[in-house]
């Protein structure tokens, strides 16, 4: 517990946002860290709960509690997107309309069900050119099922320059949002189904649901081919009726609200706060006088049950989310644990157990924290520092 604390400054939160995308650990000390999780596979990496200070989850489809992490140690955020200023989009259909389907990573369509459905829908629509922008590994799997009017381009971070001739964009999440910010018509198709064309009438609902797919949709929801074809034709009809002028499907007010919700969404400030409170917690954990001021708390996921066999004095401490037995404790230890209610400080717990060895109790509370049988009320740290 004597590791030197890393001096992360608040200005480095922009760097931490990059960690969100790559799901890296951000070490606050040599051992203790914050983990950023953006997809379920990120839990496959080595995660020591004993050294975990906080978990930041960047996807609504991930339940960190299933990994044994107390909910009180988890924060769900929507990472802010970086607005891209694209060239003026093309509204003229000419003889052949051009559609772009953007798939940034295989994790956005792991079984390629979405991509195959889109290609199947567009294979028979000969009055369009579909450009699929995806990772090279995906392209090799999709090319054999595509007709000659469907083209493939390898996804890169600067792919936005390709969209100067884009009439309609098919995509979800940050891809859809950035296209909308640049007044490109967007049909939302994603992991939560078929959302359809984004307009002033439904932009609020899409904003609240995050542009994952159908508003109110569920993960891996089936996407109907007929719905894709109908929506594309509807946009074509609008463009033709509008004489190839900008459709302005979104008002300037809604575009401003969209930017505020996803570009300036407060995630940076939230990450700053998590880093700051984690730094403070490490300082309190490594200094005895500070440690005595902490308020240990049993998280909601911990259940206390009777021990096994004939020993009525033993209690089992179980993580209810994983059904894992974290510890078997006796009467004396249980008396200490019962005092960990978020109100008593460690010093007050010691004062109520004067007959016990002080260092043993302190080490026991440390061990409880490393097992995540207790956590510390980080909200109290600011009050302690004042």
LINZI-V539933 format. One record per backbone hydrogen bond with DSSP energy under -1.0 kcal/mol. CO is the residue of the C=O (numbers start at 1). NH is the residue of the N-H. E is the energy in kcal/mol with one decimal. If there is no record, write none. Layout:
# LINZI-V539933
co->CO nh->NH e->E
co->CO nh->NH e->E
This chain:
# LINZI-V539933
co->6 nh->8 e->-1.6
co->9 nh->12 e->-1.6
co->10 nh->13 e->-1.8
co->12 nh->16 e->-1.6
co->13 nh->17 e->-1.8
co->15 nh->19 e->-1.1
co->16 nh->20 e->-1.4
co->18 nh->22 e->-1.5
co->19 nh->23 e->-1.6
co->19 nh->24 e->-1.2
co->24 nh->36 e->-1.2
co->26 nh->34 e->-2.5
co->28 nh->6 e->-3.5
co->32 nh->28 e->-2.1
co->32 nh->29 e->-1.7
co->33 nh->53 e->-3.0
co->34 nh->26 e->-3.1
co->35 nh->56 e->-3.1
co->37 nh->58 e->-3.3
co->39 nh->42 e->-2.4
co->40 nh->43 e->-1.8
co->41 nh->44 e->-2.1
co->42 nh->45 e->-1.1
co->48 nh->51 e->-1.1
co->51 nh->33 e->-2.0
co->54 nh->35 e->-2.1
co->55 nh->75 e->-2.5
co->56 nh->37 e->-3.0
co->57 nh->77 e->-2.5
co->59 nh->62 e->-1.3
co->63 nh->66 e->-1.2
co->64 nh->67 e->-1.7
co->64 nh->69 e->-1.3
co->65 nh->68 e->-1.9
co->70 nh->73 e->-2.1
co->71 nh->74 e->-1.8
co->73 nh->55 e->-2.8
co->75 nh->57 e->-2.6
co->97 nh->129 e->-3.1
co->98 nh->167 e->-2.7
co->98 nh->168 e->-1.3
co->99 nh->131 e->-2.9
co->100 nh->170 e->-3.7
co->101 nh->133 e->-2.8
co->105 nh->108 e->-1.6
co->106 nh->109 e->-1.4
co->109 nh->112 e->-1.7
co->112 nh->116 e->-2.3
co->113 nh->117 e->-1.9
co->114 nh->118 e->-2.2
co->115 nh->119 e->-2.2
co->116 nh->120 e->-2.5
co->117 nh->121 e->-2.1
co->118 nh->122 e->-2.4
co->119 nh->123 e->-1.8
co->122 nh->125 e->-1.5
co->124 nh->126 e->-1.1
co->125 nh->128 e->-1.1
co->127 nh->97 e->-1.8
co->129 nh->99 e->-3.1
co->130 nh->151 e->-3.2
co->131 nh->101 e->-2.7
co->132 nh->153 e->-2.8
co->133 nh->103 e->-3.1
co->134 nh->155 e->-2.2
co->135 nh->139 e->-2.0
co->136 nh->140 e->-1.7
co->138 nh->141 e->-1.1
co->138 nh->142 e->-1.5
co->139 nh->143 e->-2.6
co->142 nh->145 e->-1.5
co->143 nh->146 e->-1.5
co->147 nh->150 e->-1.6
co->149 nh->130 e->-1.7
co->151 nh->132 e->-3.2
co->153 nh->134 e->-1.9
co->156 nh->159 e->-1.6
co->158 nh->161 e->-1.3
co->159 nh->162 e->-2.6
co->160 nh->163 e->-1.7
co->163 nh->166 e->-1.6
co->168 nh->100 e->-2.2
co->169 nh->187 e->-2.6
co->170 nh->102 e->-1.9
co->171 nh->189 e->-1.8
co->172 nh->175 e->-1.2
co->173 nh->177 e->-2.4
co->174 nh->178 e->-2.5
co->175 nh->179 e->-1.9
co->176 nh->180 e->-2.3
co->177 nh->181 e->-2.3
co->179 nh->184 e->-2.6
co->180 nh->183 e->-2.0
co->185 nh->169 e->-2.6
co->186 nh->198 e->-2.2
co->187 nh->171 e->-1.6
co->188 nh->195 e->-2.8
co->188 nh->196 e->-1.5
co->190 nh->193 e->-1.7
co->191 nh->220 e->-2.5
co->192 nh->214 e->-1.2
co->193 nh->190 e->-2.1
co->196 nh->188 e->-2.7
co->199 nh->203 e->-1.4
co->202 nh->206 e->-2.2
co->203 nh->207 e->-2.6
co->204 nh->208 e->-2.0
co->205 nh->209 e->-1.7
co->206 nh->210 e->-1.4
co->206 nh->211 e->-1.3
co->211 nh->173 e->-3.3
co->212 nh->192 e->-2.1
co->214 nh->217 e->-2.9
co->218 nh->221 e->-1.4
co->224 nh->228 e->-1.3
co->225 nh->229 e->-2.1
co->226 nh->230 e->-2.4
co->227 nh->231 e->-2.1
co->228 nh->232 e->-2.2
co->229 nh->233 e->-2.2
co->230 nh->234 e->-2.0
co->231 nh->235 e->-1.9
co->232 nh->236 e->-2.2
co->233 nh->237 e->-2.4
co->234 nh->238 e->-1.9
co->235 nh->239 e->-2.5
co->236 nh->240 e->-2.6
co->237 nh->241 e->-2.6
co->238 nh->242 e->-1.9
co->239 nh->244 e->-3.0
co->240 nh->243 e->-1.3
co->242 nh->245 e->-1.2
co->249 nh->200 e->-1.3
co->251 nh->255 e->-2.0
co->252 nh->256 e->-2.2
co->253 nh->257 e->-2.1
co->254 nh->258 e->-2.2
co->255 nh->259 e->-2.2
co->256 nh->260 e->-2.1
co->257 nh->261 e->-2.0
co->258 nh->262 e->-1.9
co->259 nh->263 e->-2.5
co->259 nh->264 e->-1.8
co->262 nh->81 e->-2.4
co->266 nh->270 e->-1.9
co->267 nh->271 e->-2.5
co->268 nh->272 e->-2.4
co->269 nh->273 e->-2.1
co->270 nh->274 e->-2.1
co->271 nh->275 e->-2.7
co->272 nh->276 e->-2.6
co->273 nh->277 e->-2.7
co->274 nh->278 e->-2.1
co->275 nh->279 e->-2.4
co->276 nh->280 e->-2.3
co->277 nh->281 e->-2.3
co->278 nh->282 e->-2.2
co->279 nh->283 e->-1.9
co->280 nh->284 e->-2.2
co->281 nh->285 e->-2.3
co->282 nh->286 e->-1.5
co->287 nh->291 e->-2.9
co->288 nh->292 e->-2.1
co->290 nh->293 e->-1.5
co->291 nh->294 e->-1.6
co->292 nh->347 e->-2.4
co->294 nh->346 e->-1.6
co->295 nh->377 e->-1.7
co->296 nh->342 e->-2.4
co->297 nh->375 e->-3.0
co->299 nh->302 e->-1.5
co->301 nh->320 e->-3.6
co->303 nh->318 e->-2.7
co->305 nh->316 e->-3.3
co->310 nh->312 e->-1.2
co->314 nh->307 e->-2.1
co->315 nh->329 e->-2.3
co->316 nh->305 e->-2.5
co->317 nh->326 e->-3.1
co->317 nh->327 e->-1.2
co->318 nh->303 e->-3.0
co->319 nh->323 e->-2.4
co->324 nh->319 e->-2.5
co->327 nh->317 e->-2.7
co->329 nh->315 e->-2.5
co->330 nh->334 e->-2.3
co->331 nh->335 e->-2.1
co->332 nh->336 e->-1.3
co->333 nh->337 e->-2.4
co->334 nh->338 e->-2.4
co->337 nh->340 e->-1.8
co->339 nh->341 e->-1.9
co->340 nh->298 e->-1.4
co->345 nh->349 e->-2.1
co->346 nh->350 e->-2.3
co->347 nh->351 e->-2.1
co->348 nh->352 e->-1.2
co->350 nh->353 e->-1.6
co->353 nh->356 e->-1.4
co->357 nh->361 e->-1.9
co->358 nh->362 e->-2.3
co->359 nh->363 e->-2.7
co->360 nh->364 e->-2.3
co->361 nh->365 e->-2.5
co->362 nh->366 e->-2.1
co->363 nh->367 e->-2.4
co->364 nh->368 e->-2.4
co->365 nh->369 e->-2.0
co->366 nh->370 e->-2.2
co->367 nh->371 e->-1.8
co->368 nh->373 e->-2.7
co->368 nh->374 e->-1.2
co->369 nh->372 e->-1.2
co->375 nh->297 e->-2.8
co->376 nh->378 e->-1.4
co->377 nh->380 e->-1.5
co->378 nh->381 e->-1.1
co->380 nh->384 e->-2.1
co->381 nh->385 e->-2.2
